[in-house]
Amino acid sequence: MYMLLPFLRLSLVWIIGVLLALKYPISTGVTLGMVGLFSLVYFIIFVVYRFKYGTSQLSFFRLNLVGGLLTMLIAYGNVLLHIGEKRQTHFAKFVTHIEPLEGYYAHIEKVYKSSNNLFSCKATVIHIKNYAGWHNSTGSVHLFFARGTNYIPKKGDRLVVNGTPTVCLFDDHQNAKNIFCSLPKPPFYSHTLKKVGKDFMPCTFLNTKNGAEAIRRWCSTILQEQIKEQQAIGIIETLLFAQKDNLDMALCQAYAHTGTMHVLAVSGLHVGMLLLLIQFICSYLLNRIGCQYFLEFLVLVVLWTYTWLCNFSPPILRAVSMITITKFGVMLQRPSNAYNSLFASAFALLLWNPFFLLSWGFQLSYMATLGIIYLYPRINRLLTIENRFIQKIWNATSLSIAAQVGTIPLILYYFNRFPFYFIIANWLVVPAIFTILTLSIAIIAVSWFPVVRTLISFVLTKVIAITNAFVSWVAQWPFSTLDDISIHVHSVYLLYCIFICICLFFRYKRLSYLAIINLFMAFYTMDQIKLIITTSKKCNVLFYNNNALSFDLKHEVEQVTCSDLQLDNLDNLDNKVDYMAFHNSSLITSWHGKIFFSIKDISPDWYIWDGPSLNVDYLLVEERLLEDIDVLLKICTFKKLIIYGSGSNQVQYVLRSNIKKLGIPYIWLQPDEKQEINWLIEENSVRL
């Protein structure tokens, strides 16, 4: 079986090379030298055995061994080249340059609206301009639009922005979990814009990023003309183009709690539904005009166009690439293997972009598909039902169970919950989603016929309303989810090892696999016990800028809040903190082995201080005190500087340059920003 799946071997070796490059990178030159050396060894082995023994005695073991190492090195070098390319063009390289930026050209990806009607957006930087002119660039910046700007940002807009953004050290994507490893994230930047024409200029004549964006906007316009409910628009745009901007968060939580969130993440399920529609139309055309090969090619064109419209999302790429491989095998009259097609698509995607491996969507898509391919026929054979309708329900149930089993470890790790009613919810939601997708496409297709379009819109709105009501109802059932599940990344590997051994036991009926399962279960239990002990020993501090020196100290059920040098519950302070003392306009606090020193104003006697310095872990100051950084360095020695900013870009640019020259590690909090830091309690930590 293993020898019949060449792409399985190739993909596994390629993935190992990618992971080694992410975990243990070395110089690109050394990697290329090793690739050349192994290529030469591979060629010599092939030539020697080819001419000495002939093809019948060719040492495939040696060739496979050297070829595997060569493939691994090529994957390793491919990752290093991608990392080098990103670093050369990333926004951070130009912003950290000594010379400030004159401006940059950005494309708005996502728009946010606050409760006080202020807008902000996440934008992708396309070009930057400095003293040497314009340069291509990559990276992101968070734009804040001040009150009175008189500009409402829209997704897809392009802006020419003047000035240099500031570093925003707290961002959700920097703390993202991954079962493999994470690349060091570049800093995330923010920029406050106050006046059109001075701080920025919208480029209305270039507001379309590409043809895909134009088509999506055209389709959205047609849909919004007919459907007025925002929830319905959000569902349709999500299903058609994977655009979740208009989705209601409460509704998303309901789908997550019922185990149907996968229908809102455009993936192989939606590609399969689209394929059924296309094949239904093509079967009609085939009976009329024939030419099967042309129609198969037309199906692939439509599917790849849909992939383009969805911005080449990894789950869609997986599904469409598998279908493409299978279709070409049919057209060439070559037998296809589902496993080989799956791993061939994985190899092709990782060859194009090795960082897909770190995408949880990529991981979930492939593990769900692998579970369906292997488990679905085995689960489905457990029951044979004569009633055709009930058999279809069982088929859908088997499919849902197979996909869920294949992704359980990933779901527990990434989402920390498990839905109990996913089978019941999927019975109605999956057919409803197929209906919604079909009717949405029909509205766009018959947009020139008002009566038909209005009728379809009415039906579509009702179907979406019923589906959402059903999902919300199921989400309110008792014990709908098992929440707050916390597993370590090692537990994910152990759970998959257990699943694999269970499958091998049922296939080969050997008791040795039961012993291995028990061994992995013991390892899993020990890992969970270790996680519980570690969690109980973990403390964290949350620094937040609410125009005061504020932070929260947390450990298990204990919590201490400090805002503007005022601690809560001063009467029970001895039971909450290890040590606390006020001195003029400063506060020193010790908490489970960490010392926090908050300074609001510099005391006059500190300017002439010649005594020993105080050793602290975190020094908290407002940015205005950085003008006297020499005084702060004289009175204390600290491991990290927490700066509470005012939001002024010009002031921060000068102060940031001074801090960087001194080589001081710091966190710069903009107004309303947060940063959380965790640590483990040491057994030998002492009280002050």
C-alpha distance (Angstrom), angle and dihedral (degrees) to the residues before:
residue distance angle dihedral
M1 . . .
Y2 3.79 . .
M3 3.84 92.2 .
L4 3.81 90.0 51.7
L5 3.81 91.3 59.0
P6 3.82 106.2 65.9
F7 3.81 92.9 164.6
L8 3.80 90.5 54.7
R9 3.81 89.6 59.6
L10 3.78 92.4 41.7
S11 3.82 93.6 48.5
L12 3.82 94.2 47.8
V13 3.80 92.2 50.5
W14 3.81 90.7 45.8
I15 3.82 92.0 50.2
I16 3.82 90.6 50.5
G17 3.80 89.3 53.0
V18 3.81 91.7 49.3
L19 3.81 92.6 49.7
L20 3.81 92.9 47.6
A21 3.81 90.3 51.9
L22 3.80 91.7 49.9
K23 3.79 93.4 46.2
Y24 3.81 102.9 34.8
P25 3.82 110.4 21.1
I26 3.80 121.1 -177.9
S27 3.79 132.1 178.8
T28 3.78 118.8 -58.5
G29 3.81 91.9 -129.3
V30 3.80 93.4 59.0
T31 3.80 90.4 47.4
L32 3.81 92.8 51.7
G33 3.79 89.8 48.4
M34 3.80 91.0 53.6
V35 3.81 90.8 47.5
G36 3.80 89.6 53.8
L37 3.82 92.0 47.7
F38 3.81 94.8 50.5
S39 3.81 90.8 44.5
L40 3.79 88.6 56.1
V41 3.83 92.2 47.6
Y42 3.80 90.7 48.7
F43 3.82 91.3 50.7
I44 3.83 92.9 47.5
I45 3.81 93.2 50.2
F46 3.78 91.1 49.0
V47 3.82 94.9 47.7
V48 3.83 95.0 44.6
Y49 3.79 95.3 50.0
R50 3.79 92.7 39.2
F51 3.81 94.8 57.1
K52 3.82 98.9 30.2
Y53 3.79 101.8 45.3
G54 3.80 104.8 8.5
T55 3.76 126.5 -129.5
S56 3.80 93.9 -60.8
Q57 3.82 93.3 68.1
L58 3.81 97.5 32.4
S59 3.80 108.5 144.0
F60 3.78 101.3 -119.1
F61 3.81 90.1 173.0
R62 3.80 92.9 61.5
L63 3.79 92.2 41.5
N64 3.81 92.1 50.1
L65 3.80 92.0 47.2
V66 3.80 94.7 50.0
G67 3.80 91.6 37.6
G68 3.80 90.7 52.5
L69 3.82 91.8 51.3
L70 3.80 89.7 46.6
T71 3.82 91.6 50.9
M72 3.80 90.2 48.1
L73 3.81 91.2 52.3
I74 3.81 91.8 48.1
A75 3.83 89.2 52.7
Y76 3.82 88.9 47.2
G77 3.80 91.8 51.8
N78 3.80 92.0 44.4
V79 3.82 90.4 58.3
L80 3.81 92.2 47.8
L81 3.80 90.8 51.2
H82 3.81 91.1 50.7
I83 3.81 91.4 49.0
G84 3.81 91.5 48.3
E85 3.80 91.9 49.6
K86 3.80 91.7 50.5
R87 3.79 92.2 49.6
Q88 3.78 93.1 49.4
T89 3.79 94.3 55.3
H90 3.80 102.5 28.9
F91 3.77 119.6 123.5
A92 3.83 91.3 -123.6
K93 3.80 92.2 65.2
F94 3.79 91.9 61.5
V95 3.82 98.1 37.4
T96 3.80 92.9 53.9
H97 3.79 91.1 51.8
I98 3.79 116.6 114.0
E99 3.79 91.6 -115.5
P100 3.85 114.5 69.5
L101 3.78 120.8 -121.1
E102 3.77 118.5 -100.7
G103 3.79 90.4 -152.0
Y104 3.77 146.7 -57.3
Y105 3.79 142.2 -131.0
A106 3.83 115.5 -121.6
H107 3.79 138.5 -177.2
I108 3.82 118.0 -145.4
E109 3.81 111.2 -124.8
K110 3.81 102.6 171.7
V111 3.81 134.4 11.5
Y112 3.82 126.0 -149.0
K113 3.79 127.9 -166.3
S114 3.80 120.7 -159.7
S115 3.79 126.7 -146.2
N116 3.82 90.8 -102.2
N117 3.85 91.0 56.3
L118 3.80 95.4 -104.3
F119 3.80 117.9 141.0
S120 3.76 131.6 -139.5
C121 3.77 132.0 166.9
K122 3.76 144.1 -167.6
A123 3.79 110.5 -122.6
T124 3.78 135.1 -174.1
V125 3.80 115.7 -131.1
I126 3.81 111.0 -131.2
H127 3.83 102.8 171.1
I128 3.79 135.1 8.8
K129 3.80 130.8 -160.3
N130 3.80 124.3 -148.1
Y131 3.80 135.6 153.2
A132 3.83 89.9 -62.7
G133 3.81 95.8 52.6
W134 3.79 134.2 -108.1
H135 3.84 122.2 -14.6
N136 3.79 134.8 -178.2
S137 3.78 112.2 -108.4
T138 3.80 145.3 174.1
G139 3.79 133.0 -154.6
S140 3.79 138.4 80.5
V141 3.78 137.8 -86.8
H142 3.81 130.4 -170.0
L143 3.81 111.1 -134.4
F144 3.80 121.6 -156.7
F145 3.81 119.0 -162.9
A146 3.80 113.9 -150.2
R147 3.78 122.4 -136.3
G148 3.78 110.7 -85.2
T149 3.80 94.5 32.6
N150 3.84 90.2 120.1
Y151 3.77 90.4 -150.5
I152 3.81 125.0 115.1
P153 3.82 110.0 -159.9
K154 3.78 119.3 -138.4
K155 3.75 131.0 -165.0
G156 3.81 109.2 -94.6
D157 3.81 95.7 27.4
R158 3.78 118.4 133.9
L159 3.78 123.5 -143.4
V160 3.79 135.7 -168.6
V161 3.81 104.4 -145.8
N162 3.79 126.6 -164.3
G163 3.79 122.9 -142.2
T164 3.79 137.0 16.1
P165 3.83 124.2 -59.0
T166 3.80 123.0 -133.0
V167 3.79 128.3 -121.6
C168 3.79 116.1 -94.2
L169 3.78 104.1 -160.7
F170 3.78 97.2 -172.2
D171 3.77 119.0 69.4
D172 3.79 133.1 144.2
H173 3.78 95.4 -126.2
Q174 3.78 91.5 59.9
N175 3.80 91.5 65.0
A176 3.81 96.7 44.4
K177 3.82 115.7 139.4
N178 3.76 123.0 -128.5
I179 3.80 131.8 -179.2
F180 3.81 91.6 -138.4
C181 3.77 113.4 34.6
S182 3.79 138.4 -64.0
L183 3.76 129.9 -120.0
P184 3.80 116.1 -124.5
K185 3.78 102.5 -93.9
P186 3.80 119.0 -129.2
P187 3.80 115.8 -125.3
F188 3.78 117.4 -82.3
Y189 3.80 116.4 -128.0
S190 3.78 133.8 -145.6
H191 3.80 132.3 -166.0
T192 3.82 130.2 -171.2
L193 3.81 114.2 -143.6
K194 3.79 119.5 -162.1
K195 3.79 110.4 168.2
V196 3.79 135.2 32.2
G197 3.78 111.1 -126.8
K198 3.78 94.2 21.1
D199 3.81 106.1 51.2
F200 3.80 98.1 19.9
M201 3.79 143.4 -4.8
P202 3.83 124.9 -148.3
C203 3.80 113.0 -132.1
T204 3.79 99.3 -145.1
F205 3.77 92.6 173.0
L206 3.82 90.3 59.4
N207 3.78 100.3 39.0
T208 3.79 93.6 123.2
K209 3.77 113.6 83.3
N210 3.81 93.5 -162.8
G211 3.76 143.2 -32.4
A212 3.80 92.0 -76.0
E213 3.79 91.1 58.7
A214 3.81 90.8 50.1
I215 3.81 92.4 51.3
R216 3.80 92.2 47.5
R217 3.81 91.0 51.1
W218 3.79 91.8 48.3
C219 3.81 91.8 51.0
S220 3.81 91.7 45.6
T221 3.78 90.5 52.0
I222 3.81 91.5 53.2
L223 3.81 91.9 48.0
Q224 3.81 94.5 47.1
E225 3.79 90.9 51.3
Q226 3.81 90.0 60.7
I227 3.80 103.8 29.2
K228 3.79 118.2 53.8
E229 3.80 100.6 176.7
Q230 3.81 110.4 99.6
Q231 3.80 93.8 -151.5
A232 3.79 91.0 55.5
I233 3.81 91.7 48.5
G234 3.80 90.0 50.3
I235 3.82 92.3 52.2
I236 3.82 93.4 47.0
E237 3.83 95.3 47.4
T238 3.79 89.5 48.2
L239 3.80 93.4 51.5
L240 3.78 96.0 43.1
F241 3.81 103.3 39.4
A242 3.84 107.9 5.1
Q243 3.82 89.8 -111.6
K244 3.82 107.9 148.1
D245 3.79 99.9 173.4
N246 3.82 94.6 109.5
L247 3.80 97.2 42.8
D248 3.78 116.4 121.2
M249 3.82 110.2 -120.9
A250 3.82 93.6 -143.0
L251 3.80 89.2 53.6
C252 3.82 90.5 49.2
Q253 3.79 89.4 53.7
A254 3.81 90.1 51.8
Y255 3.82 91.0 52.8
A256 3.82 89.9 46.9
H257 3.82 92.6 50.8
T258 3.81 92.0 51.8
G259 3.81 95.9 47.5
T260 3.81 93.0 -114.5
M261 3.79 97.7 108.4
H262 3.80 88.5 109.0
V263 3.81 89.9 73.7
L264 3.82 89.2 62.5
A265 3.80 92.2 50.9
V266 3.80 105.0 74.3
S267 3.80 105.3 -126.9
G268 3.77 144.0 131.5
L269 3.82 90.9 -46.5
H270 3.80 90.9 63.5
V271 3.79 92.6 42.3
G272 3.80 88.7 52.6
M273 3.79 90.9 50.8
L274 3.80 90.7 49.3
L275 3.80 90.1 48.1
L276 3.81 90.7 54.2
L277 3.81 90.5 52.9
I278 3.80 93.1 47.8
Q279 3.81 93.3 46.4
F280 3.81 90.5 49.3
I281 3.81 89.8 55.0
C282 3.81 92.5 42.4
S283 3.80 92.4 50.1
Y284 3.80 87.9 57.7
L285 3.81 90.6 48.6
L286 3.80 91.2 45.4
N287 3.77 90.9 58.3
R288 3.80 88.8 50.2
I289 3.81 105.6 41.0
G290 3.82 106.3 7.7
C291 3.83 116.2 -153.3
Q292 3.82 98.3 131.0
Y293 3.83 95.7 -175.3
F294 3.78 91.4 55.8
L295 3.82 91.3 51.1
E296 3.83 91.5 48.2
F297 3.78 88.8 52.2
L298 3.82 89.4 48.1
V299 3.82 90.0 53.8
L300 3.81 90.6 54.0
V301 3.81 91.7 48.3
V302 3.81 91.2 53.2
L303 3.81 92.8 47.1
W304 3.81 94.2 48.9
T305 3.80 89.7 46.7
Y306 3.80 88.1 54.5
T307 3.82 89.3 49.6
W308 3.80 89.0 52.7
L309 3.81 91.3 50.1
C310 3.83 89.1 52.8
N311 3.82 92.0 52.9
F312 3.82 93.6 -108.7
S313 3.80 94.4 -69.5
P314 3.86 109.9 -163.3
P315 3.86 95.9 -122.0
I316 3.81 91.1 50.6
L317 3.80 91.4 45.6
R318 3.81 88.9 52.8
A319 3.80 93.3 52.3
V320 3.80 97.0 42.2
S321 3.80 93.9 45.2
M322 3.83 90.4 51.3
I323 3.81 90.7 49.8
T324 3.80 90.2 47.8
I325 3.80 92.7 52.4
T326 3.80 91.1 47.9
K327 3.82 93.0 47.2
F328 3.79 92.8 50.3
G329 3.81 89.2 49.0
V330 3.81 89.7 53.8
M331 3.80 93.0 46.8
L332 3.83 90.6 48.9
Q333 3.82 90.1 44.6
R334 3.78 91.5 -121.1
P335 3.82 121.6 142.2
S336 3.79 113.8 -111.2
N337 3.78 130.0 -146.1
A338 3.81 119.4 -152.3
Y339 3.81 93.2 -144.3
N340 3.79 92.6 48.3
S341 3.81 91.3 48.6
L342 3.81 90.7 49.2
F343 3.79 94.7 51.4
A344 3.79 92.7 40.1
S345 3.80 89.4 57.6
A346 3.82 90.2 46.9
F347 3.79 91.4 51.6
A348 3.82 92.3 48.0
L349 3.83 93.0 49.6
L350 3.81 93.8 46.6
L351 3.79 89.9 47.2
W352 3.81 88.7 54.9
N353 3.81 96.0 41.9
P354 3.83 118.5 3.3
F355 3.82 90.8 -170.3
F356 3.82 89.3 72.4
L357 3.80 84.4 82.7
L358 3.82 89.0 70.2
S359 3.81 93.3 52.7
W360 3.81 113.0 103.8
G361 3.82 88.0 -151.4
F362 3.81 89.6 58.1
Q363 3.81 91.6 47.8
L364 3.81 94.7 47.2
S365 3.80 92.7 45.7
Y366 3.79 95.3 53.2
M367 3.80 96.1 41.3
A368 3.82 91.3 48.6
T369 3.81 90.5 49.7
L370 3.80 92.1 46.8
G371 3.82 89.4 50.5
I372 3.81 91.2 49.9
I373 3.82 94.1 48.1
Y374 3.81 94.6 49.7
L375 3.80 106.1 27.7
Y376 3.82 104.1 32.8
P377 3.84 98.4 71.6
R378 3.82 90.8 43.9
I379 3.81 94.4 48.7
N380 3.79 92.2 42.5
R381 3.82 91.7 54.2
L382 3.81 91.1 58.8
L383 3.80 90.6 80.4
T384 3.79 128.9 35.5
I385 3.80 112.0 -167.5
E386 3.79 124.2 -173.3
N387 3.78 95.3 -157.8
R388 3.78 105.9 89.9
F389 3.80 96.0 -150.2
I390 3.80 94.2 48.7
Q391 3.81 89.5 45.6
K392 3.80 89.8 57.2
I393 3.79 89.7 51.1
W394 3.80 89.3 51.4
N395 3.81 90.4 48.2
A396 3.81 90.3 54.4
T397 3.81 90.5 45.5
S398 3.81 92.1 50.8
L399 3.78 90.8 49.1
S400 3.80 92.0 49.8
I401 3.82 92.8 48.3
A402 3.81 92.5 48.1
A403 3.80 93.0 50.9
Q404 3.81 92.0 45.0
V405 3.81 93.8 50.1
G406 3.80 90.7 50.2
T407 3.80 91.9 54.2
I408 3.84 104.2 33.5
P409 3.84 95.7 105.9
L410 3.81 92.0 48.4
I411 3.81 92.7 45.7
L412 3.81 91.7 51.5
Y413 3.79 91.8 47.2
Y414 3.81 99.9 45.1
F415 3.81 101.9 31.9
N416 3.85 102.8 24.9
R417 3.80 92.9 -141.1
F418 3.78 141.0 85.6
P419 3.84 123.1 -153.0
F420 3.82 115.9 -139.1
Y421 3.81 98.6 -164.9
F422 3.81 98.4 51.2
I423 3.81 92.8 118.7
I424 3.80 94.7 53.3
A425 3.80 93.1 43.0
N426 3.82 93.1 49.7
W427 3.81 91.9 53.2
L428 3.80 89.9 72.7
V429 3.81 104.0 19.9
V430 3.82 98.9 57.1
P431 3.87 95.2 52.2
A432 3.81 88.8 42.6
I433 3.81 91.3 52.8
F434 3.81 89.9 51.4
T435 3.80 88.9 51.9
I436 3.81 92.3 47.4
L437 3.81 92.0 48.8
T438 3.81 92.0 49.0
L439 3.81 94.4 47.6
S440 3.83 92.2 45.6
I441 3.79 90.9 55.1
A442 3.80 89.4 45.2
I443 3.83 92.2 55.0
I444 3.81 90.7 54.3
A445 3.82 91.9 44.2
V446 3.84 94.2 51.5
S447 3.81 96.6 36.2
W448 3.83 89.1 124.8
F449 3.83 92.3 60.8
P450 3.84 107.0 70.0
V451 3.81 98.3 -170.0
V452 3.81 95.4 49.5
R453 3.80 91.2 42.3
T454 3.81 92.1 52.3
L455 3.81 92.5 49.2
I456 3.83 92.8 49.5
S457 3.81 90.7 46.5
F458 3.79 91.3 54.1
V459 3.81 92.5 50.8
L460 3.80 92.0 44.2
T461 3.81 93.1 51.7
K462 3.80 91.4 51.0
V463 3.83 92.9 48.2
I464 3.81 91.3 51.2
A465 3.82 91.7 46.9
I466 3.82 92.2 50.4
T467 3.80 92.1 46.7
N468 3.80 93.3 49.3
A469 3.81 91.5 46.4
F470 3.81 91.1 50.8
V471 3.81 92.6 49.1
S472 3.81 92.1 47.5
W473 3.81 90.1 48.7
V474 3.82 94.1 50.9
A475 3.81 90.5 46.3
Q476 3.82 88.8 59.9
W477 3.80 94.1 55.4
P478 3.81 114.3 113.3
F479 3.81 115.7 -92.7
S480 3.80 90.9 9.9
T481 3.81 92.1 151.3
L482 3.75 140.4 18.2
D483 3.81 101.2 -132.4
D484 3.79 136.9 -167.3
I485 3.79 94.9 32.8
S486 3.78 110.0 165.6
I487 3.81 120.5 -170.2
H488 3.78 130.5 167.8
V489 3.80 122.6 -120.8
H490 3.82 88.0 -110.8
S491 3.80 88.2 59.5
V492 3.80 90.0 57.5
Y493 3.81 90.8 57.4
L494 3.80 91.8 44.6
L495 3.82 92.9 50.4
Y496 3.80 91.3 52.1
C497 3.81 90.3 47.9
I498 3.82 88.7 52.5
F499 3.82 91.5 49.4
I500 3.81 91.7 49.2
C501 3.82 92.0 49.6
I502 3.83 91.0 48.6
C503 3.82 89.8 52.7
L504 3.83 90.8 48.1
F505 3.81 91.2 49.1
F506 3.81 93.3 53.5
R507 3.79 90.6 45.3
Y508 3.83 100.3 46.8
K509 3.86 101.0 19.9
R510 3.81 94.0 -138.3
L511 3.80 121.1 153.5
S512 3.81 90.7 -146.3
Y513 3.80 88.4 74.6
L514 3.82 89.9 56.6
A515 3.81 89.1 55.4
I516 3.80 90.0 50.4
I517 3.82 90.4 48.5
N518 3.81 90.5 52.8
L519 3.80 89.9 49.0
F520 3.81 92.2 52.1
M521 3.80 90.2 45.4
A522 3.79 89.3 54.7
F523 3.80 90.4 50.1
Y524 3.81 90.1 48.1
T525 3.82 91.9 50.5
M526 3.80 91.4 49.9
D527 3.79 90.9 48.5
Q528 3.81 91.3 52.1
I529 3.81 91.7 48.1
K530 3.78 89.5 50.6
L531 3.82 89.9 49.7
I532 3.82 91.6 51.5
I533 3.80 91.6 49.6
T534 3.80 91.7 46.2
T535 3.80 92.3 48.8
S536 3.78 91.6 50.9
K537 3.79 89.1 53.6
K538 3.79 95.4 47.0
C539 3.78 122.5 107.4
N540 3.76 128.6 -177.0
V541 3.76 140.2 -169.2
L542 3.79 123.5 -152.2
F543 3.80 114.3 -155.5
Y544 3.80 113.5 -163.3
N545 3.78 132.4 175.5
N546 3.80 110.9 -134.9
N547 3.80 92.2 152.5
A548 3.81 87.8 -78.4
L549 3.81 138.2 76.7
S550 3.81 93.9 -92.1
F551 3.78 133.4 164.9
D552 3.81 140.1 154.6
L553 3.82 123.5 -138.7
K554 3.80 115.5 -154.6
H555 3.81 135.8 -177.4
E556 3.82 121.9 160.1
V557 3.84 103.1 -54.7
E558 3.80 94.6 -15.2
Q559 3.78 119.4 100.0
V560 3.79 133.0 170.1
T561 3.80 122.3 -172.4
C562 3.77 122.3 -158.7
S563 3.80 121.2 -173.1
D564 3.79 123.5 171.7
L565 3.84 91.3 -12.4
Q566 3.83 92.2 -54.4
L567 3.81 116.1 121.5
D568 3.80 120.7 -155.4
N569 3.81 123.5 -118.3
L570 3.78 95.7 15.7
D571 3.80 90.3 177.1
N572 3.83 91.5 65.7
L573 3.77 94.8 36.0
D574 3.78 95.7 119.7
N575 3.79 90.2 61.3
K576 3.79 92.7 49.0
V577 3.81 109.7 42.5
D578 3.77 130.4 33.5
Y579 3.79 93.5 -134.8
M580 3.80 138.8 -6.0
A581 3.79 133.5 178.5
F582 3.83 135.9 168.8
H583 3.77 122.4 -144.7
N584 3.80 118.0 179.7
S585 3.83 103.7 -63.8
S586 3.79 96.7 -10.2
L587 3.78 138.0 83.2
I588 3.79 128.9 -157.6
T589 3.80 118.9 -162.1
S590 3.81 131.9 179.1
W591 3.79 118.7 -156.4
H592 3.83 123.8 176.2
G593 3.79 95.9 -35.3
K594 3.84 98.6 -35.9
I595 3.81 125.3 102.7
F596 3.82 121.5 -149.0
F597 3.80 121.1 -165.1
S598 3.83 115.5 -168.7
I599 3.81 117.5 -168.9
K600 3.79 121.4 -172.6
D601 3.82 97.9 169.3
I602 3.79 133.4 8.5
S603 3.78 113.1 -111.4
P604 3.86 114.3 -126.4
D605 3.81 92.6 -123.1
W606 3.81 90.9 59.1
Y607 3.80 91.1 71.0
I608 3.82 90.0 66.7
W609 3.81 96.1 34.4
D610 3.81 114.0 142.2
G611 3.82 100.4 161.9
P612 3.81 130.4 101.1
S613 3.79 118.4 -60.6
L614 3.79 123.6 -115.9
N615 3.83 116.4 -114.9
V616 3.81 111.2 -135.8
D617 3.79 136.1 161.2
Y618 3.82 100.0 -139.6
L619 3.78 128.5 24.4
L620 3.83 113.6 -162.7
V621 3.81 117.6 -160.3
E622 3.79 140.7 151.8
E623 3.79 114.7 -109.2
R624 3.83 92.8 -111.9
L625 3.83 89.3 67.7
L626 3.81 90.5 61.4
E627 3.80 87.9 82.4
D628 3.83 84.7 72.6
I629 3.80 95.5 43.7
D630 3.82 90.0 135.2
V631 3.82 89.4 61.6
L632 3.82 91.9 49.1
L633 3.79 90.9 50.4
K634 3.81 89.8 50.7
I635 3.81 97.1 54.0
C636 3.80 99.7 40.8
T637 3.78 144.6 19.1
F638 3.79 113.2 -142.0
K639 3.79 138.2 -179.4
K640 3.81 96.8 -145.8
L641 3.79 134.9 14.5
I642 3.83 117.5 -140.3
I643 3.82 109.3 -158.5
Y644 3.80 120.7 -165.2
G645 3.81 104.5 -152.2
S646 3.77 130.9 -153.5
G647 3.81 97.7 -144.7
S648 3.81 96.5 -109.2
N649 3.79 107.9 136.9
Q650 3.80 97.1 -164.2
V651 3.79 94.0 51.9
Q652 3.77 92.4 45.4
Y653 3.80 93.6 50.9
V654 3.81 92.5 58.7
L655 3.81 95.2 41.9
R656 3.80 93.1 45.1
S657 3.79 90.9 54.7
N658 3.80 90.6 53.7
I659 3.81 92.5 48.8
K660 3.81 91.9 49.7
K661 3.81 92.2 50.6
L662 3.81 89.4 55.5
G663 3.80 90.7 50.5
I664 3.81 93.4 -127.8
P665 3.84 117.1 161.3
Y666 3.78 107.7 -128.7
I667 3.79 146.8 166.3
W668 3.79 115.6 -144.4
L669 3.79 112.9 -156.5
Q670 3.77 117.8 -160.7
P671 3.82 118.9 -153.7
D672 3.83 110.6 -64.1
E673 3.82 92.3 8.8
K674 3.80 125.1 131.3
Q675 3.79 137.1 -158.7
E676 3.79 125.8 -172.0
I677 3.81 124.3 -158.2
N678 3.83 124.4 -171.0
W679 3.79 132.0 -163.4
L680 3.79 139.0 168.3
I681 3.79 122.9 -111.6
E682 3.78 110.6 -112.4
E683 3.78 117.8 -139.2
N684 3.80 92.0 -132.8
S685 3.82 96.5 47.2
V686 3.80 109.4 132.4
R687 3.75 132.7 -149.7
L688 3.77 119.5 -117.0
